[in-house]
Amino acid sequence: MRKYIYSIFAIAWIIILTFLSLISLEGAPNLGFSFADKLIHGLVYFIFAILWFFSFSKGITNKFFQKNAIIASAIFAIIYGICVEIMQETLVSNRQGDWQDVLANTIGTILAIILIKYIVLNSRKLKTEN
């Protein structure tokens, strides 16, 4: 049952993210500083990459994704972020795609991968060394 939880959280995150990325934001509150939108993008994709890393490494998946979870989660997050921006530009009339959002998404993903690589994976090595 535990492995289902990882996949459920990752799938729920992508559904929520897709919905929020494609709805109208008319009347949304201003966050108070100019780059707040980019920080939110970075945070959202930071969480995205971490959730999908655990889904690929511990969730319902195959051996390939378990072995390559860190790379798969990074590639998936970056490609998904680009696809969302393309969808905003082409499918939704009141939203627009932005290369700076793609950059913020990618930076959030990279920071998550650094965290995973140096904290999560190193703690696993320490446990096996003892």
Backbone as XML, in Angstrom:
<?xml version="1.0"?>
<chain id="A" units="angstrom">
  <residue number="1" name="MET">
    <atom name="N" x="0.824" y="-1.205" z="0.000"/>
    <atom name="CA" x="0.000" y="0.000" z="0.000"/>
    <atom name="C" x="0.863" y="1.261" z="0.000"/>
  </residue>
  <residue number="2" name="ARG">
    <atom name="N" x="1.999" y="1.206" z="0.687"/>
    <atom name="CA" x="2.859" y="2.382" z="0.810"/>
    <atom name="C" x="3.344" y="2.889" z="-0.543"/>
  </residue>
  <residue number="3" name="LYS">
    <atom name="N" x="3.652" y="1.960" z="-1.462"/>
    <atom name="CA" x="4.141" y="2.391" z="-2.771"/>
    <atom name="C" x="3.067" y="3.125" z="-3.566"/>
  </residue>
  <residue number="4" name="TYR">
    <atom name="N" x="1.813" y="2.832" z="-3.303"/>
    <atom name="CA" x="0.726" y="3.544" z="-3.978"/>
    <atom name="C" x="0.673" y="5.006" z="-3.545"/>
  </residue>
  <residue number="5" name="ILE">
    <atom name="N" x="1.001" y="5.278" z="-2.303"/>
    <atom name="CA" x="0.935" y="6.641" z="-1.761"/>
    <atom name="C" x="1.870" y="7.571" z="-2.543"/>
  </residue>
  <residue number="6" name="TYR">
    <atom name="N" x="3.089" y="7.113" z="-2.808"/>
    <atom name="CA" x="4.047" y="7.939" z="-3.557"/>
    <atom name="C" x="3.496" y="8.306" z="-4.935"/>
  </residue>
  <residue number="7" name="SER">
    <atom name="N" x="2.945" y="7.321" z="-5.616"/>
    <atom name="CA" x="2.394" y="7.565" z="-6.952"/>
    <atom name="C" x="1.142" y="8.423" z="-6.895"/>
  </residue>
  <residue number="8" name="ILE">
    <atom name="N" x="0.300" y="8.211" z="-5.907"/>
    <atom name="CA" x="-0.934" y="8.998" z="-5.767"/>
    <atom name="C" x="-0.603" y="10.473" z="-5.553"/>
  </residue>
  <residue number="9" name="PHE">
    <atom name="N" x="0.361" y="10.767" z="-4.671"/>
    <atom name="CA" x="0.740" y="12.165" z="-4.425"/>
    <atom name="C" x="1.309" y="12.812" z="-5.684"/>
  </residue>
  <residue number="10" name="ALA">
    <atom name="N" x="2.152" y="12.099" z="-6.421"/>
    <atom name="CA" x="2.746" y="12.655" z="-7.637"/>
    <atom name="C" x="1.681" y="12.910" z="-8.704"/>
  </residue>
  <residue number="11" name="ILE">
    <atom name="N" x="0.763" y="11.972" z="-8.867"/>
    <atom name="CA" x="-0.305" y="12.145" z="-9.862"/>
    <atom name="C" x="-1.250" y="13.263" z="-9.438"/>
  </residue>
  <residue number="12" name="ALA">
    <atom name="N" x="-1.584" y="13.330" z="-8.161"/>
    <atom name="CA" x="-2.454" y="14.411" z="-7.673"/>
    <atom name="C" x="-1.794" y="15.767" z="-7.909"/>
  </residue>
  <residue number="13" name="TRP">
    <atom name="N" x="-0.492" y="15.868" z="-7.663"/>
    <atom name="CA" x="0.232" y="17.131" z="-7.863"/>
    <atom name="C" x="0.168" y="17.559" z="-9.326"/>
  </residue>
  <residue number="14" name="ILE">
    <atom name="N" x="0.347" y="16.617" z="-10.246"/>
    <atom name="CA" x="0.339" y="16.970" z="-11.662"/>
    <atom name="C" x="-1.061" y="17.374" z="-12.120"/>
  </residue>
  <residue number="15" name="ILE">
    <atom name="N" x="-2.085" y="16.752" z="-11.570"/>
    <atom name="CA" x="-3.460" y="17.129" z="-11.918"/>
    <atom name="C" x="-3.761" y="18.535" z="-11.418"/>
  </residue>
  <residue number="16" name="ILE">
    <atom name="N" x="-3.416" y="18.813" z="-10.166"/>
    <atom name="CA" x="-3.644" y="20.150" z="-9.597"/>
    <atom name="C" x="-2.851" y="21.202" z="-10.365"/>
  </residue>
  <residue number="17" name="LEU">
    <atom name="N" x="-1.592" y="20.898" z="-10.657"/>
    <atom name="CA" x="-0.736" y="21.829" z="-11.388"/>
    <atom name="C" x="-1.286" y="22.118" z="-12.780"/>
  </residue>
  <residue number="18" name="THR">
    <atom name="N" x="-1.739" y="21.093" z="-13.472"/>
    <atom name="CA" x="-2.309" y="21.282" z="-14.808"/>
    <atom name="C" x="-3.549" y="22.159" z="-14.733"/>
  </residue>
  <residue number="19" name="PHE">
    <atom name="N" x="-4.414" y="21.874" z="-13.789"/>
    <atom name="CA" x="-5.642" y="22.657" z="-13.625"/>
    <atom name="C" x="-5.317" y="24.124" z="-13.342"/>
  </residue>
  <residue number="20" name="LEU">
    <atom name="N" x="-4.442" y="24.362" z="-12.377"/>
    <atom name="CA" x="-4.100" y="25.736" z="-12.008"/>
    <atom name="C" x="-3.351" y="26.472" z="-13.123"/>
  </residue>
  <residue number="21" name="SER">
    <atom name="N" x="-2.624" y="25.733" z="-13.928"/>
    <atom name="CA" x="-1.861" y="26.354" z="-15.021"/>
    <atom name="C" x="-2.736" y="26.760" z="-16.194"/>
  </residue>
  <residue number="22" name="LEU">
    <atom name="N" x="-3.901" y="26.147" z="-16.315"/>
    <atom name="CA" x="-4.730" y="26.396" z="-17.493"/>
    <atom name="C" x="-6.024" y="27.156" z="-17.195"/>
  </residue>
  <residue number="23" name="ILE">
    <atom name="N" x="-6.258" y="27.521" z="-15.929"/>
    <atom name="CA" x="-7.457" y="28.305" z="-15.614"/>
    <atom name="C" x="-7.147" y="29.792" z="-15.714"/>
  </residue>
  <residue number="24" name="SER">
    <atom name="N" x="-8.183" y="30.578" z="-15.736"/>
    <atom name="CA" x="-8.041" y="32.033" z="-15.779"/>
    <atom name="C" x="-7.561" y="32.548" z="-14.430"/>
  </residue>
  <residue number="25" name="LEU">
    <atom name="N" x="-6.634" y="33.473" z="-14.472"/>
    <atom name="CA" x="-6.143" y="34.091" z="-13.237"/>
    <atom name="C" x="-6.592" y="35.536" z="-13.113"/>
  </residue>
  <residue number="26" name="GLU">
    <atom name="N" x="-7.636" y="35.899" z="-13.842"/>
    <atom name="CA" x="-8.155" y="37.259" z="-13.737"/>
    <atom name="C" x="-8.653" y="37.492" z="-12.318"/>
  </residue>
  <residue number="27" name="GLY">
    <atom name="N" x="-8.253" y="38.583" z="-11.744"/>
    <atom name="CA" x="-8.666" y="38.909" z="-10.386"/>
    <atom name="C" x="-7.814" y="38.258" z="-9.309"/>
  </residue>
  <residue number="28" name="ALA">
    <atom name="N" x="-6.741" y="37.551" z="-9.706"/>
    <atom name="CA" x="-5.851" y="36.936" z="-8.723"/>
    <atom name="C" x="-5.107" y="38.039" z="-7.972"/>
  </residue>
  <residue number="29" name="PRO">
    <atom name="N" x="-4.858" y="37.855" z="-6.689"/>
    <atom name="CA" x="-4.186" y="38.903" z="-5.921"/>
    <atom name="C" x="-2.731" y="39.078" z="-6.348"/>
  </residue>
  <residue number="30" name="ASN">
    <atom name="N" x="-2.256" y="40.312" z="-6.267"/>
    <atom name="CA" x="-0.862" y="40.622" z="-6.535"/>
    <atom name="C" x="-0.052" y="40.201" z="-5.314"/>
  </residue>
  <residue number="31" name="LEU">
    <atom name="N" x="1.082" y="39.535" z="-5.534"/>
    <atom name="CA" x="1.858" y="39.001" z="-4.430"/>
    <atom name="C" x="2.788" y="40.025" z="-3.780"/>
  </residue>
  <residue number="32" name="GLY">
    <atom name="N" x="2.877" y="41.209" z="-4.331"/>
    <atom name="CA" x="3.597" y="42.276" z="-3.658"/>
    <atom name="C" x="5.004" y="42.561" z="-4.136"/>
  </residue>
  <residue number="33" name="PHE">
    <atom name="N" x="5.648" y="41.642" z="-4.833"/>
    <atom name="CA" x="6.965" y="41.938" z="-5.376"/>
    <atom name="C" x="7.078" y="41.326" z="-6.766"/>
  </residue>
  <residue number="34" name="SER">
    <atom name="N" x="7.957" y="41.894" z="-7.570"/>
    <atom name="CA" x="7.954" y="41.646" z="-9.014"/>
    <atom name="C" x="8.279" y="40.206" z="-9.407"/>
  </residue>
  <residue number="35" name="PHE">
    <atom name="N" x="9.136" y="39.532" z="-8.684"/>
    <atom name="CA" x="9.539" y="38.194" z="-9.088"/>
    <atom name="C" x="8.861" y="37.099" z="-8.270"/>
  </residue>
  <residue number="36" name="ALA">
    <atom name="N" x="7.783" y="37.422" z="-7.579"/>
    <atom name="CA" x="7.051" y="36.435" z="-6.769"/>
    <atom name="C" x="6.543" y="35.289" z="-7.636"/>
  </residue>
  <residue number="37" name="ASP">
    <atom name="N" x="6.074" y="35.622" z="-8.836"/>
    <atom name="CA" x="5.583" y="34.596" z="-9.763"/>
    <atom name="C" x="6.676" y="33.575" z="-10.078"/>
  </residue>
  <residue number="38" name="LYS">
    <atom name="N" x="7.883" y="34.034" z="-10.279"/>
    <atom name="CA" x="8.986" y="33.126" z="-10.621"/>
    <atom name="C" x="9.379" y="32.268" z="-9.421"/>
  </residue>
  <residue number="39" name="LEU">
    <atom name="N" x="9.329" y="32.840" z="-8.232"/>
    <atom name="CA" x="9.602" y="32.053" z="-7.028"/>
    <atom name="C" x="8.564" y="30.951" z="-6.847"/>
  </residue>
  <residue number="40" name="ILE">
    <atom name="N" x="7.315" y="31.268" z="-7.131"/>
    <atom name="CA" x="6.252" y="30.264" z="-7.031"/>
    <atom name="C" x="6.478" y="29.165" z="-8.062"/>
  </residue>
  <residue number="41" name="HIS">
    <atom name="N" x="6.827" y="29.552" z="-9.291"/>
    <atom name="CA" x="7.129" y="28.550" z="-10.311"/>
    <atom name="C" x="8.263" y="27.634" z="-9.842"/>
  </residue>
  <residue number="42" name="GLY">
    <atom name="N" x="9.322" y="28.209" z="-9.327"/>
    <atom name="CA" x="10.447" y="27.415" z="-8.850"/>
    <atom name="C" x="10.045" y="26.471" z="-7.733"/>
  </residue>
  <residue number="43" name="LEU">
    <atom name="N" x="9.264" y="26.960" z="-6.780"/>
    <atom name="CA" x="8.818" y="26.134" z="-5.657"/>
    <atom name="C" x="7.912" y="24.995" z="-6.125"/>
  </residue>
  <residue number="44" name="VAL">
    <atom name="N" x="6.992" y="25.301" z="-7.020"/>
    <atom name="CA" x="6.064" y="24.285" z="-7.529"/>
    <atom name="C" x="6.819" y="23.160" z="-8.234"/>
  </residue>
  <residue number="45" name="TYR">
    <atom name="N" x="7.812" y="23.502" z="-9.044"/>
    <atom name="CA" x="8.568" y="22.472" z="-9.763"/>
    <atom name="C" x="9.622" y="21.811" z="-8.876"/>
  </residue>
  <residue number="46" name="PHE">
    <atom name="N" x="10.049" y="22.468" z="-7.836"/>
    <atom name="CA" x="10.893" y="21.847" z="-6.811"/>
    <atom name="C" x="10.120" y="20.690" z="-6.178"/>
  </residue>
  <residue number="47" name="ILE">
    <atom name="N" x="8.893" y="20.958" z="-5.772"/>
    <atom name="CA" x="8.027" y="19.935" z="-5.185"/>
    <atom name="C" x="7.697" y="18.862" z="-6.218"/>
  </residue>
  <residue number="48" name="PHE">
    <atom name="N" x="7.392" y="19.285" z="-7.454"/>
    <atom name="CA" x="7.091" y="18.362" z="-8.548"/>
    <atom name="C" x="8.208" y="17.326" z="-8.697"/>
  </residue>
  <residue number="49" name="ALA">
    <atom name="N" x="9.450" y="17.786" z="-8.797"/>
    <atom name="CA" x="10.580" y="16.880" z="-9.016"/>
    <atom name="C" x="10.775" y="15.932" z="-7.836"/>
  </residue>
  <residue number="50" name="ILE">
    <atom name="N" x="10.604" y="16.424" z="-6.626"/>
    <atom name="CA" x="10.761" y="15.567" z="-5.448"/>
    <atom name="C" x="9.671" y="14.499" z="-5.403"/>
  </residue>
  <residue number="51" name="LEU">
    <atom name="N" x="8.430" y="14.902" z="-5.642"/>
    <atom name="CA" x="7.334" y="13.926" z="-5.630"/>
    <atom name="C" x="7.535" y="12.846" z="-6.688"/>
  </residue>
  <residue number="52" name="TRP">
    <atom name="N" x="7.941" y="13.263" z="-7.883"/>
    <atom name="CA" x="8.134" y="12.276" z="-8.939"/>
    <atom name="C" x="9.386" y="11.433" z="-8.709"/>
  </residue>
  <residue number="53" name="PHE">
    <atom name="N" x="10.398" y="11.962" z="-8.048"/>
    <atom name="CA" x="11.549" y="11.129" z="-7.687"/>
    <atom name="C" x="11.102" y="9.988" z="-6.788"/>
  </residue>
  <residue number="54" name="PHE">
    <atom name="N" x="10.323" y="10.308" z="-5.754"/>
    <atom name="CA" x="9.855" y="9.250" z="-4.856"/>
    <atom name="C" x="8.875" y="8.318" z="-5.553"/>
  </residue>
  <residue number="55" name="SER">
    <atom name="N" x="8.061" y="8.841" z="-6.443"/>
    <atom name="CA" x="7.151" y="7.994" z="-7.197"/>
    <atom name="C" x="7.925" y="7.027" z="-8.092"/>
  </residue>
  <residue number="56" name="PHE">
    <atom name="N" x="8.941" y="7.530" z="-8.779"/>
    <atom name="CA" x="9.744" y="6.661" z="-9.649"/>
    <atom name="C" x="10.588" y="5.674" z="-8.847"/>
  </residue>
  <residue number="57" name="SER">
    <atom name="N" x="11.130" y="6.116" z="-7.720"/>
    <atom name="CA" x="12.045" y="5.241" z="-6.974"/>
    <atom name="C" x="11.332" y="4.277" z="-6.032"/>
  </residue>
  <residue number="58" name="LYS">
    <atom name="N" x="10.158" y="4.670" z="-5.500"/>
    <atom name="CA" x="9.492" y="3.831" z="-4.508"/>
    <atom name="C" x="8.042" y="3.513" z="-4.839"/>
  </residue>
  <residue number="59" name="GLY">
    <atom name="N" x="7.514" y="4.164" z="-5.863"/>
    <atom name="CA" x="6.104" y="3.992" z="-6.199"/>
    <atom name="C" x="5.865" y="2.838" z="-7.139"/>
  </residue>
  <residue number="60" name="ILE">
    <atom name="N" x="4.724" y="2.888" z="-7.798"/>
    <atom name="CA" x="4.352" y="1.865" z="-8.759"/>
    <atom name="C" x="5.089" y="2.166" z="-10.050"/>
  </residue>
  <residue number="61" name="THR">
    <atom name="N" x="6.136" y="1.440" z="-10.311"/>
    <atom name="CA" x="6.988" y="1.713" z="-11.468"/>
    <atom name="C" x="7.757" y="0.463" z="-11.853"/>
  </residue>
  <residue number="62" name="ASN">
    <atom name="N" x="8.595" y="0.571" z="-12.862"/>
    <atom name="CA" x="9.405" y="-0.581" z="-13.264"/>
    <atom name="C" x="10.858" y="-0.388" z="-12.823"/>
  </residue>
  <residue number="63" name="LYS">
    <atom name="N" x="11.677" y="-1.384" z="-13.068"/>
    <atom name="CA" x="13.081" y="-1.360" z="-12.616"/>
    <atom name="C" x="13.880" y="-0.228" z="-13.260"/>
  </residue>
  <residue number="64" name="PHE">
    <atom name="N" x="13.599" y="0.081" z="-14.522"/>
    <atom name="CA" x="14.329" y="1.150" z="-15.202"/>
    <atom name="C" x="14.142" y="2.475" z="-14.471"/>
  </residue>
  <residue number="65" name="PHE">
    <atom name="N" x="12.891" y="2.823" z="-14.160"/>
    <atom name="CA" x="12.623" y="4.083" z="-13.479"/>
    <atom name="C" x="13.122" y="4.059" z="-12.033"/>
  </residue>
  <residue number="66" name="GLN">
    <atom name="N" x="13.078" y="2.923" z="-11.386"/>
    <atom name="CA" x="13.617" y="2.839" z="-10.029"/>
    <atom name="C" x="15.110" y="3.116" z="-10.022"/>
  </residue>
  <residue number="67" name="LYS">
    <atom name="N" x="15.810" y="2.556" z="-10.999"/>
    <atom name="CA" x="17.262" y="2.727" z="-11.078"/>
    <atom name="C" x="17.650" y="4.142" z="-11.511"/>
  </residue>
  <residue number="68" name="ASN">
    <atom name="N" x="16.840" y="4.768" z="-12.350"/>
    <atom name="CA" x="17.142" y="6.084" z="-12.908"/>
    <atom name="C" x="16.160" y="7.152" z="-12.434"/>
  </residue>
  <residue number="69" name="ALA">
    <atom name="N" x="15.692" y="7.033" z="-11.222"/>
    <atom name="CA" x="14.631" y="7.914" z="-10.704"/>
    <atom name="C" x="15.043" y="9.384" z="-10.695"/>
  </residue>
  <residue number="70" name="ILE">
    <atom name="N" x="16.264" y="9.681" z="-10.363"/>
    <atom name="CA" x="16.690" y="11.078" z="-10.263"/>
    <atom name="C" x="16.717" y="11.728" z="-11.651"/>
  </residue>
  <residue number="71" name="ILE">
    <atom name="N" x="17.220" y="11.014" z="-12.637"/>
    <atom name="CA" x="17.262" y="11.544" z="-14.001"/>
    <atom name="C" x="15.855" y="11.613" z="-14.588"/>
  </residue>
  <residue number="72" name="ALA">
    <atom name="N" x="15.076" y="10.566" z="-14.373"/>
    <atom name="CA" x="13.714" y="10.524" z="-14.916"/>
    <atom name="C" x="12.850" y="11.647" z="-14.350"/>
  </residue>
  <residue number="73" name="SER">
    <atom name="N" x="12.961" y="11.895" z="-13.056"/>
    <atom name="CA" x="12.145" y="12.952" z="-12.448"/>
    <atom name="C" x="12.565" y="14.328" z="-12.964"/>
  </residue>
  <residue number="74" name="ALA">
    <atom name="N" x="13.859" y="14.545" z="-13.163"/>
    <atom name="CA" x="14.332" y="15.832" z="-13.691"/>
    <atom name="C" x="13.856" y="16.045" z="-15.121"/>
  </residue>
  <residue number="75" name="ILE">
    <atom name="N" x="14.033" y="15.042" z="-15.959"/>
    <atom name="CA" x="13.609" y="15.165" z="-17.359"/>
    <atom name="C" x="12.105" y="15.357" z="-17.440"/>
  </residue>
  <residue number="76" name="PHE">
    <atom name="N" x="11.360" y="14.581" z="-16.667"/>
    <atom name="CA" x="9.902" y="14.676" z="-16.682"/>
    <atom name="C" x="9.446" y="16.069" z="-16.248"/>
  </residue>
  <residue number="77" name="ALA">
    <atom name="N" x="10.018" y="16.600" z="-15.184"/>
    <atom name="CA" x="9.624" y="17.923" z="-14.681"/>
    <atom name="C" x="9.932" y="19.018" z="-15.704"/>
  </residue>
  <residue number="78" name="ILE">
    <atom name="N" x="11.088" y="18.978" z="-16.302"/>
    <atom name="CA" x="11.467" y="20.008" z="-17.276"/>
    <atom name="C" x="10.591" y="19.936" z="-18.524"/>
  </residue>
  <residue number="79" name="ILE">
    <atom name="N" x="10.400" y="18.728" z="-19.057"/>
    <atom name="CA" x="9.556" y="18.578" z="-20.252"/>
    <atom name="C" x="8.117" y="18.967" z="-19.942"/>
  </residue>
  <residue number="80" name="TYR">
    <atom name="N" x="7.612" y="18.566" z="-18.778"/>
    <atom name="CA" x="6.246" y="18.930" z="-18.405"/>
    <atom name="C" x="6.103" y="20.452" z="-18.288"/>
  </residue>
  <residue number="81" name="GLY">
    <atom name="N" x="7.081" y="21.101" z="-17.681"/>
    <atom name="CA" x="7.051" y="22.558" z="-17.545"/>
    <atom name="C" x="7.018" y="23.260" z="-18.894"/>
  </residue>
  <residue number="82" name="ILE">
    <atom name="N" x="7.788" y="22.761" z="-19.844"/>
    <atom name="CA" x="7.775" y="23.329" z="-21.197"/>
    <atom name="C" x="6.416" y="23.100" z="-21.846"/>
  </residue>
  <residue number="83" name="CYS">
    <atom name="N" x="5.872" y="21.899" z="-21.701"/>
    <atom name="CA" x="4.565" y="21.583" z="-22.297"/>
    <atom name="C" x="3.459" y="22.472" z="-21.725"/>
  </residue>
  <residue number="84" name="VAL">
    <atom name="N" x="3.491" y="22.732" z="-20.428"/>
    <atom name="CA" x="2.478" y="23.600" z="-19.815"/>
    <atom name="C" x="2.563" y="25.006" z="-20.393"/>
  </residue>
  <residue number="85" name="GLU">
    <atom name="N" x="3.764" y="25.521" z="-20.561"/>
    <atom name="CA" x="3.908" y="26.860" z="-21.129"/>
    <atom name="C" x="3.423" y="26.899" z="-22.583"/>
  </residue>
  <residue number="86" name="ILE">
    <atom name="N" x="3.675" y="25.839" z="-23.328"/>
    <atom name="CA" x="3.176" y="25.762" z="-24.706"/>
    <atom name="C" x="1.646" y="25.705" z="-24.699"/>
  </residue>
  <residue number="87" name="MET">
    <atom name="N" x="1.074" y="24.921" z="-23.783"/>
    <atom name="CA" x="-0.388" y="24.850" z="-23.687"/>
    <atom name="C" x="-0.983" y="26.205" z="-23.312"/>
  </residue>
  <residue number="88" name="GLN">
    <atom name="N" x="-0.332" y="26.910" z="-22.412"/>
    <atom name="CA" x="-0.823" y="28.243" z="-22.036"/>
    <atom name="C" x="-0.808" y="29.185" z="-23.233"/>
  </residue>
  <residue number="89" name="GLU">
    <atom name="N" x="0.192" y="29.070" z="-24.054"/>
    <atom name="CA" x="0.312" y="29.946" z="-25.222"/>
    <atom name="C" x="-0.684" y="29.589" z="-26.320"/>
  </residue>
  <residue number="90" name="THR">
    <atom name="N" x="-0.950" y="28.299" z="-26.495"/>
    <atom name="CA" x="-1.738" y="27.864" z="-27.645"/>
    <atom name="C" x="-3.186" y="27.498" z="-27.334"/>
  </residue>
  <residue number="91" name="LEU">
    <atom name="N" x="-3.473" y="26.996" z="-26.149"/>
    <atom name="CA" x="-4.809" y="26.477" z="-25.859"/>
    <atom name="C" x="-5.692" y="27.414" z="-25.057"/>
  </residue>
  <residue number="92" name="VAL">
    <atom name="N" x="-5.092" y="28.295" z="-24.295"/>
    <atom name="CA" x="-5.845" y="29.138" z="-23.380"/>
    <atom name="C" x="-5.759" y="30.586" z="-23.859"/>
  </residue>
  <residue number="93" name="SER">
    <atom name="N" x="-6.911" y="31.231" z="-23.978"/>
    <atom name="CA" x="-6.917" y="32.583" z="-24.539"/>
    <atom name="C" x="-6.456" y="33.653" z="-23.551"/>
  </residue>
  <residue number="94" name="ASN">
    <atom name="N" x="-6.633" y="33.431" z="-22.264"/>
    <atom name="CA" x="-6.298" y="34.472" z="-21.294"/>
    <atom name="C" x="-4.993" y="34.191" z="-20.534"/>
  </residue>
  <residue number="95" name="ARG">
    <atom name="N" x="-4.207" y="33.238" z="-20.992"/>
    <atom name="CA" x="-2.887" y="32.960" z="-20.399"/>
    <atom name="C" x="-1.868" y="33.001" z="-21.514"/>
  </residue>
  <residue number="96" name="GLN">
    <atom name="N" x="-0.620" y="33.216" z="-21.157"/>
    <atom name="CA" x="0.431" y="33.221" z="-22.167"/>
    <atom name="C" x="1.650" y="32.462" z="-21.654"/>
  </residue>
  <residue number="97" name="GLY">
    <atom name="N" x="2.298" y="31.781" z="-22.566"/>
    <atom name="CA" x="3.528" y="31.076" z="-22.230"/>
    <atom name="C" x="4.658" y="32.070" z="-22.025"/>
  </residue>
  <residue number="98" name="ASP">
    <atom name="N" x="5.624" y="31.689" z="-21.214"/>
    <atom name="CA" x="6.710" y="32.604" z="-20.886"/>
    <atom name="C" x="8.003" y="31.802" z="-20.712"/>
  </residue>
  <residue number="99" name="TRP">
    <atom name="N" x="9.040" y="32.162" z="-21.462"/>
    <atom name="CA" x="10.304" y="31.449" z="-21.341"/>
    <atom name="C" x="10.920" y="31.639" z="-19.952"/>
  </residue>
  <residue number="100" name="GLN">
    <atom name="N" x="10.623" y="32.757" z="-19.299"/>
    <atom name="CA" x="11.141" y="32.982" z="-17.953"/>
    <atom name="C" x="10.493" y="32.023" z="-16.952"/>
  </residue>
  <residue number="101" name="ASP">
    <atom name="N" x="9.225" y="31.652" z="-17.198"/>
    <atom name="CA" x="8.578" y="30.637" z="-16.363"/>
    <atom name="C" x="9.244" y="29.282" z="-16.556"/>
  </residue>
  <residue number="102" name="VAL">
    <atom name="N" x="9.593" y="28.965" z="-17.802"/>
    <atom name="CA" x="10.306" y="27.714" z="-18.075"/>
    <atom name="C" x="11.640" y="27.707" z="-17.338"/>
  </residue>
  <residue number="103" name="LEU">
    <atom name="N" x="12.330" y="28.842" z="-17.357"/>
    <atom name="CA" x="13.608" y="28.955" z="-16.649"/>
    <atom name="C" x="13.422" y="28.772" z="-15.147"/>
  </residue>
  <residue number="104" name="ALA">
    <atom name="N" x="12.408" y="29.422" z="-14.578"/>
    <atom name="CA" x="12.129" y="29.284" z="-13.147"/>
    <atom name="C" x="11.762" y="27.839" z="-12.799"/>
  </residue>
  <residue number="105" name="ASN">
    <atom name="N" x="10.960" y="27.193" z="-13.650"/>
    <atom name="CA" x="10.599" y="25.788" z="-13.446"/>
    <atom name="C" x="11.852" y="24.910" z="-13.444"/>
  </residue>
  <residue number="106" name="THR">
    <atom name="N" x="12.731" y="25.167" z="-14.395"/>
    <atom name="CA" x="13.956" y="24.379" z="-14.524"/>
    <atom name="C" x="14.878" y="24.593" z="-13.329"/>
  </residue>
  <residue number="107" name="ILE">
    <atom name="N" x="14.995" y="25.815" z="-12.853"/>
    <atom name="CA" x="15.827" y="26.095" z="-11.676"/>
    <atom name="C" x="15.261" y="25.384" z="-10.449"/>
  </residue>
  <residue number="108" name="GLY">
    <atom name="N" x="13.943" y="25.420" z="-10.275"/>
    <atom name="CA" x="13.319" y="24.698" z="-9.169"/>
    <atom name="C" x="13.595" y="23.206" z="-9.249"/>
  </residue>
  <residue number="109" name="THR">
    <atom name="N" x="13.522" y="22.661" z="-10.457"/>
    <atom name="CA" x="13.805" y="21.238" z="-10.673"/>
    <atom name="C" x="15.258" y="20.919" z="-10.332"/>
  </residue>
  <residue number="110" name="ILE">
    <atom name="N" x="16.178" y="21.745" z="-10.801"/>
    <atom name="CA" x="17.606" y="21.513" z="-10.539"/>
    <atom name="C" x="17.903" y="21.573" z="-9.038"/>
  </residue>
  <residue number="111" name="LEU">
    <atom name="N" x="17.306" y="22.534" z="-8.348"/>
    <atom name="CA" x="17.511" y="22.616" z="-6.890"/>
    <atom name="C" x="16.984" y="21.372" z="-6.186"/>
  </residue>
  <residue number="112" name="ALA">
    <atom name="N" x="15.848" y="20.853" z="-6.654"/>
    <atom name="CA" x="15.304" y="19.621" z="-6.066"/>
    <atom name="C" x="16.243" y="18.445" z="-6.306"/>
  </residue>
  <residue number="113" name="ILE">
    <atom name="N" x="16.804" y="18.364" z="-7.497"/>
    <atom name="CA" x="17.718" y="17.269" z="-7.822"/>
    <atom name="C" x="18.982" y="17.366" z="-6.979"/>
  </residue>
  <residue number="114" name="ILE">
    <atom name="N" x="19.470" y="18.573" z="-6.762"/>
    <atom name="CA" x="20.639" y="18.758" z="-5.889"/>
    <atom name="C" x="20.307" y="18.300" z="-4.478"/>
  </residue>
  <residue number="115" name="LEU">
    <atom name="N" x="19.151" y="18.692" z="-3.978"/>
    <atom name="CA" x="18.722" y="18.261" z="-2.640"/>
    <atom name="C" x="18.635" y="16.741" z="-2.579"/>
  </residue>
  <residue number="116" name="ILE">
    <atom name="N" x="18.000" y="16.141" z="-3.562"/>
    <atom name="CA" x="17.851" y="14.680" z="-3.582"/>
    <atom name="C" x="19.217" y="14.014" z="-3.628"/>
  </residue>
  <residue number="117" name="LYS">
    <atom name="N" x="20.063" y="14.498" z="-4.508"/>
    <atom name="CA" x="21.374" y="13.864" z="-4.696"/>
    <atom name="C" x="22.245" y="13.932" z="-3.445"/>
  </residue>
  <residue number="118" name="TYR">
    <atom name="N" x="22.256" y="15.081" z="-2.805"/>
    <atom name="CA" x="23.197" y="15.256" z="-1.701"/>
    <atom name="C" x="22.615" y="14.996" z="-0.317"/>
  </residue>
  <residue number="119" name="ILE">
    <atom name="N" x="21.335" y="14.956" z="-0.186"/>
    <atom name="CA" x="20.759" y="14.670" z="1.128"/>
    <atom name="C" x="20.122" y="13.287" z="1.165"/>
  </residue>
  <residue number="120" name="VAL">
    <atom name="N" x="19.170" y="13.055" z="0.290"/>
    <atom name="CA" x="18.443" y="11.786" z="0.324"/>
    <atom name="C" x="19.349" y="10.621" z="-0.048"/>
  </residue>
  <residue number="121" name="LEU">
    <atom name="N" x="20.046" y="10.726" z="-1.168"/>
    <atom name="CA" x="20.880" y="9.608" z="-1.610"/>
    <atom name="C" x="22.100" y="9.412" z="-0.710"/>
  </residue>
  <residue number="122" name="ASN">
    <atom name="N" x="22.680" y="10.486" z="-0.181"/>
    <atom name="CA" x="23.814" y="10.336" z="0.738"/>
    <atom name="C" x="23.380" y="9.723" z="2.063"/>
  </residue>
  <residue number="123" name="SER">
    <atom name="N" x="22.179" y="10.013" z="2.529"/>
    <atom name="CA" x="21.714" y="9.400" z="3.775"/>
    <atom name="C" x="21.488" y="7.907" z="3.582"/>
  </residue>
  <residue number="124" name="ARG">
    <atom name="N" x="21.099" y="7.498" z="2.386"/>
    <atom name="CA" x="20.958" y="6.069" z="2.100"/>
    <atom name="C" x="22.315" y="5.385" z="2.139"/>
  </residue>
  <residue number="125" name="LYS">
    <atom name="N" x="23.354" y="6.053" z="1.592"/>
    <atom name="CA" x="24.709" y="5.474" z="1.607"/>
    <atom name="C" x="25.203" y="5.327" z="3.039"/>
  </residue>
  <residue number="126" name="LEU">
    <atom name="N" x="24.946" y="6.345" z="3.871"/>
    <atom name="CA" x="25.383" y="6.289" z="5.265"/>
    <atom name="C" x="24.716" y="5.137" z="6.013"/>
  </residue>
  <residue number="127" name="LYS">
    <atom name="N" x="23.444" y="4.897" z="5.744"/>
    <atom name="CA" x="22.732" y="3.806" z="6.403"/>
    <atom name="C" x="23.308" y="2.461" z="5.998"/>
  </residue>
  <residue number="128" name="THR">
    <atom name="N" x="23.701" y="2.302" z="4.751"/>
    <atom name="CA" x="24.238" y="1.025" z="4.296"/>
    <atom name="C" x="25.684" y="0.821" z="4.757"/>
  </residue>
  <residue number="129" name="GLU">
    <atom name="N" x="26.405" y="1.893" z="5.057"/>
    <atom name="CA" x="27.793" y="1.775" z="5.511"/>
    <atom name="C" x="27.874" y="1.333" z="6.960"/>
  </residue>
  <residue number="130" name="ASN">
    <atom name="N" x="26.856" y="1.612" z="7.756"/>
    <atom name="CA" x="26.896" y="1.245" z="9.186"/>
    <atom name="C" x="26.606" y="-0.172" z="9.416"/>
  </residue>
</chain>
